[in-house]
Amino acid sequence: MDRDNDFGEKAGIAGPVVGYTECYDAAMRLISVDPEDSDSNALFGGLKLYEDLRKENQEIEIALITGDSNVGPKSDTELDRQLEEILGQGKYSDVILVTDGAEDDYIVPLITSRIKMKYVRHVIVRHNQSIESLYYYIVKALSDKKRVNRVIIPVGLVLLTYGIVFLLFILVNAMTTGSILIQPGSWAFNFVAIILGAYFLERGYELRKSIEKLVKDVRTYAQETRISFLSYIVAASLLLIGIASSWVFAAGGPAPFPDQFLLFWSFLVWWSYGAIFSLEAGRGLDLIVSGKRGLDKMLYGLMFSLSIAMVVYGVINYLRYVLGYFPKNVALQEAMLNIGLVVLGIVVAVLSSLVNKYYNDVININNLDISGSER
């Protein structure tokens, strides 16, 4: 059994695979593509067990079932489907599960709920001691996408979060006390945490490829002189201006730091919506110039984004009212106004979703009519 579908991802083999010859060919194809993959060794172990039991004159069959690279409910659902398909092909009294490790044991309850399990056979590959070095395992871990997603990304998030929180603590401490009392060793450890965290995240999410793709897209947009390319520049400019102006406005008064923090985000909400509006407007103009459809989706995106901005702005300012940052003579009015804004934002979101659903249904009906008339 191959829960994470290495046979499909690496060798292009779709499960289930039933029969000695078919399973042998599958094992050979996978080990030819990746000689270090343990799933091929597990299947060879199953083939060896098959031969041994055949010598004892036992009536048995061998089969390979494969899951999905997204290990979890999706892979187990696929395994369940393939298991049902195999069990429906003949009468089997029990099964022997052959796996390459403890991870595949998660599928045991799924099998035992349908048929008796005789026992589980684990096939563990013996490694050459001369290559069992720390460097070897680090290199293998960094090149294995599954291990990267399970280990490196969480570790990178922890390290990067620690470094950012440490810097924010220094910033807040400097603003409130006017001094920085941090040991040099703490600075060094913090910068190492940030660098390692950023490196692990880059390896996990392949940020370098994403940046290269972004640069390539920018070049393509520039060469094609699309209007949306200009909208990206306008949106980025609005966002930068919004951050600066929101910070100046929030930090310019005598309000305490928590209120300044909330003020900053409440003003930045509308600058962010302005950036989103410029992006969608540029895409809409591109659609009009090229004569393509999709303006309804653009308008839905603008309305839904507006509803989010209303809700976020209202919640932030209502929180300021709860914390007592409004003057008493206008506090209640501000609270009611912001509650009303939140309600209005929810109403706009619901209405925009209903209108979008209506137009999608109309488009689907029209497409069905067109396809029916063509027939």
C-alpha positions in Angstrom: 0.0 0.0 0.0 1.2 3.5 -0.9 -0.7 6.0 1.1 1.1 9.1 -0.3 0.8 7.9 -3.9 4.5 7.9 -4.8 3.7 5.3 -7.5 1.3 7.8 -9.2 3.4 11.0 -8.6 6.8 9.6 -9.7 6.0 6.6 -12.0 2.6 7.5 -13.3 1.0 4.3 -12.1 -2.7 4.5 -11.2 -4.1 2.2 -8.5 -5.4 -0.3 -7.9 -2.8 -2.7 -9.4 -3.8 -6.4 -9.1 -1.7 -9.4 -10.0 1.9 -10.5 -9.5 3.1 -9.5 -12.9 1.4 -6.1 -12.8 2.7 -5.4 -9.3 6.2 -6.5 -10.3 6.2 -4.1 -13.3 5.0 -1.3 -11.0 7.8 -1.9 -8.5 10.4 -1.9 -11.3 9.0 1.4 -12.8 9.2 3.2 -9.4 12.6 1.9 -8.4 13.9 2.9 -11.9 12.6 6.5 -11.4 13.7 6.8 -7.7 15.9 4.0 -6.4 15.8 5.4 -2.9 12.0 5.3 -2.5 11.0 2.9 0.1 7.5 2.2 -1.4 9.1 0.1 -4.2 11.0 -1.9 -1.6 7.8 -2.5 0.3 6.1 -3.8 -2.9 9.1 -6.1 -3.5 8.6 -7.3 0.0 5.0 -8.0 -0.7 6.0 -9.9 -3.9 8.5 -12.0 -1.8 5.7 -12.8 0.7 3.4 -13.7 -2.2 6.0 -16.2 -3.5 6.6 -17.7 -0.1 2.9 -18.2 0.5 2.4 -19.7 -2.9 5.1 -22.3 -2.1 2.9 -23.3 0.8 0.0 -23.9 -1.6 -2.1 -21.0 -0.3 -4.6 -19.4 -2.6 -3.7 -15.7 -2.5 -3.6 -12.6 -4.6 -1.4 -9.5 -4.5 -2.6 -6.0 -5.1 -1.3 -2.5 -4.7 -3.5 0.4 -3.7 -2.4 4.0 -3.9 -3.7 7.1 -2.1 -3.0 10.8 -2.8 0.0 13.2 -2.3 -2.3 15.2 0.0 -1.9 12.7 2.9 -5.0 12.7 5.1 -8.7 12.4 4.5 -8.2 12.8 0.7 -5.7 10.0 0.4 -7.6 7.7 2.8 -10.8 8.2 0.8 -9.0 7.2 -2.4 -7.5 4.1 -0.6 -11.0 3.2 0.5 -12.4 3.4 -3.0 -9.6 1.2 -4.4 -10.0 -1.3 -1.6 -13.7 -1.6 -2.3 -12.9 -2.1 -6.0 -10.6 -5.0 -5.2 -12.8 -6.6 -2.7 -15.6 -6.5 -5.3 -13.6 -8.6 -7.8 -13.6 -11.8 -5.7 -14.2 -13.5 -2.4 -11.4 -12.9 0.1 -11.4 -14.1 3.7 -8.6 -12.0 5.0 -5.7 -9.6 4.1 -2.1 -9.1 4.9 -1.0 -5.5 4.9 2.6 -4.8 3.7 3.9 -1.3 4.3 7.1 0.6 4.4 6.5 2.3 7.8 4.3 3.2 10.7 2.5 6.0 8.7 0.6 3.5 6.7 -0.8 2.0 9.8 -3.4 4.8 9.9 -5.2 2.8 7.2 -5.6 -0.3 9.4 -9.0 0.7 10.8 -10.3 1.3 7.3 -9.3 -2.2 6.2 -10.5 -4.0 9.3 -13.9 -2.4 9.0 -14.4 -4.3 5.8 -12.4 -7.5 6.0 -10.4 -9.5 8.5 -6.7 -8.6 8.7 -4.3 -11.5 9.3 -1.3 -9.4 10.2 0.9 -6.4 9.2 4.3 -6.8 7.6 6.7 -3.8 7.7 9.5 -3.7 5.1 12.4 -1.7 6.6 15.3 -1.0 4.2 18.8 -1.5 5.7 21.1 1.5 4.9 24.8 1.5 4.3 26.5 2.8 7.4 29.0 4.8 5.5 26.3 7.2 4.1 24.4 7.6 7.4 25.8 11.0 8.1 24.1 14.1 9.3 24.9 16.0 6.1 23.2 13.2 4.1 20.0 13.4 6.0 19.9 17.2 6.0 20.3 17.2 2.2 17.7 14.5 1.8 15.2 16.3 4.1 15.6 19.6 2.2 15.0 17.8 -1.2 12.0 15.9 0.1 8.9 18.0 -0.4 6.8 16.0 2.1 9.3 16.4 4.9 9.7 20.1 4.1 6.0 20.7 4.5 5.8 18.7 7.7 9.0 19.9 9.5 10.8 22.8 7.9 7.8 25.1 7.4 6.6 24.9 11.0 10.1 25.4 12.3 10.6 28.3 10.0 7.3 29.9 11.1 8.3 29.5 14.7 11.7 31.1 14.2 10.5 33.9 12.1 7.6 34.7 14.4 10.0 34.8 17.4 12.3 37.2 15.6 9.5 39.5 14.5 7.9 39.6 17.9 11.3 40.3 19.5 11.7 43.3 17.1 8.2 44.6 17.9 9.0 44.3 21.6 12.1 46.4 21.1 10.1 49.0 19.1 7.4 49.3 21.7 9.9 49.4 24.5 11.9 52.2 22.7 8.7 54.2 22.1 7.5 54.0 25.7 10.8 54.3 27.6 13.0 56.1 25.1 15.8 53.5 25.5 16.9 50.2 24.2 18.2 47.8 26.9 19.0 44.6 25.0 22.1 42.4 25.3 24.2 41.9 22.2 23.8 38.2 22.5 20.0 38.6 22.3 20.4 40.7 19.1 22.6 38.0 17.5 20.2 35.2 18.5 17.2 37.2 17.1 18.9 37.9 13.8 19.9 34.2 13.4 16.3 33.2 14.1 15.0 35.6 11.5 17.5 34.4 8.9 16.9 30.7 9.5 13.2 31.2 9.6 13.2 33.1 6.3 15.4 30.5 4.8 13.2 27.5 5.9 10.1 29.3 4.6 11.8 30.1 1.3 12.6 26.4 0.9 9.2 25.3 2.0 7.1 27.7 -0.1 9.6 28.0 -2.9 9.4 31.8 -2.6 12.3 32.3 -5.0 10.3 30.7 -7.8 7.3 32.8 -6.9 9.4 36.0 -7.0 10.9 34.9 -10.4 7.4 34.3 -11.7 6.3 37.8 -10.4 9.2 39.5 -12.2 8.4 37.6 -15.4 4.7 38.6 -15.2 5.7 42.2 -14.6 7.9 42.1 -17.7 5.1 40.5 -19.7 2.6 43.1 -18.6 5.0 45.9 -19.4 5.7 44.5 -22.9 2.0 44.1 -23.6 1.3 47.6 -22.3 -1.8 46.4 -20.4 -3.8 48.9 -18.4 -3.7 46.5 -15.4 0.0 46.8 -15.2 -0.4 50.5 -14.5 -3.1 49.6 -11.9 -0.5 47.5 -10.1 1.8 50.4 -9.8 -1.1 52.7 -8.6 -2.2 50.1 -6.0 1.3 49.6 -4.6 1.7 53.4 -4.4 -1.6 53.8 -2.6 -0.7 51.1 -0.2 2.7 52.7 0.6 1.2 56.1 0.9 -1.6 54.7 3.1 0.9 53.1 5.5 2.9 56.3 5.8 -0.1 58.7 6.2 -1.9 56.3 8.6 1.2 56.1 10.8 1.7 59.8 10.8 -1.9 60.5 11.6 -2.1 57.8 14.4 1.3 58.7 16.0 0.9 62.4 15.7 -1.6 62.9 18.6 -1.3 62.4 22.4 -3.3 59.1 22.4 -1.8 56.1 24.2 0.0 53.5 22.1 -2.9 50.9 21.9 -5.2 53.6 20.6 -2.6 54.7 18.1 -2.2 51.1 17.0 -6.0 50.8 16.4 -6.2 54.2 14.6 -3.4 53.1 12.3 -5.3 50.0 11.1 -8.6 51.8 10.9 -7.2 54.4 8.5 -5.2 51.8 6.6 -8.3 49.8 5.9 -9.6 52.4 3.4 -6.2 52.9 1.8 -6.1 49.2 1.3 -9.5 49.2 -0.3 -8.4 52.0 -2.6 -5.5 49.8 -3.7 -7.9 46.9 -4.3 -10.3 49.2 -6.2 -7.4 50.4 -8.5 -6.4 46.8 -9.2 -10.0 45.7 -10.1 -10.6 48.9 -12.1 -7.5 48.1 -14.2 -8.6 44.6 -14.8 -12.0 45.8 -15.8 -10.6 48.3 -18.3 -8.5 45.4 -19.7 -11.7 43.3 -20.1 -13.5 46.2 -21.9 -10.6 46.9 -24.3 -10.2 43.2 -25.1 -13.9 42.5 -25.3 -13.9 39.7 -22.8 -16.4 38.8 -20.2 -15.9 38.9 -16.5 -17.1 42.4 -15.5 -19.7 40.9 -13.2 -17.1 39.1 -11.2 -15.0 42.3 -11.0 -18.0 44.2 -9.6 -18.7 41.3 -7.2 -15.1 41.5 -6.0 -15.3 45.3 -5.4 -18.6 45.0 -3.5 -17.4 42.1 -1.4 -14.1 43.9 -0.7 -16.1 47.0 0.3 -18.1 44.9 2.8 -15.0 43.5 4.3 -13.6 47.1 4.7 -16.8 48.2 6.4 -16.8 45.3 8.8 -13.1 45.6 9.7 -13.4 49.4 10.1 -16.5 49.1 12.3 -15.0 46.4 14.5 -11.8 48.3 15.1 -13.6 51.5 16.1 -16.1 49.7 18.2 -13.1 48.1 20.0 -11.8 51.7 20.6 -15.2 52.5 22.1 -15.0 49.5 24.4 -11.5 50.5 25.6 -12.8 54.0 26.3 -10.7 55.9 23.8 -13.6 58.1 22.5 -14.7 61.3 24.3 -17.7 60.6 26.6 -20.0 63.1 24.8 -19.7 61.3 21.4 -18.8 57.7 22.6 -22.3 56.3 22.3 -22.9 57.9 18.9 -19.6 56.5 17.6 -20.5 53.1 19.0 -23.9 53.0 17.3 -22.4 54.3 14.1 -19.7 51.6 14.0 -22.2 48.8 14.8 -24.4 50.1 11.9 -21.4 50.1 9.7 -20.7 46.4 10.6 -24.3 45.5 9.9 -24.3 47.4 6.6 -21.1 45.6 5.6 -22.7 42.2 6.3 -25.8 43.2 4.3 -23.6 44.4 1.3 -21.7 41.0 1.4 -24.9 39.0 1.4 -26.5 41.0 -1.4 -23.3 40.9 -3.5 -23.1 37.1 -3.1 -26.8 36.7 -4.0 -26.4 38.9 -7.1 -23.2 37.0 -8.1 -25.0 33.7 -7.7 -28.0 35.0 -9.8 -25.8 36.1 -12.7 -23.8 32.8 -12.6 -27.1 30.9 -12.8 -28.3 33.0 -15.7 -25.0 32.5 -17.5 -25.1 28.7 -16.9 -28.7 28.6 -18.3 -27.7 30.6 -21.4 -24.8 28.3 -22.0 -27.0 25.2 -21.7 -29.5 26.8 -24.2 -26.7 27.6 -26.6 -25.2 24.1 -26.4 -28.8 22.6 -26.8 -29.5 24.7 -29.9 -26.2 23.7 -31.5 -27.1 20.0 -31.1 
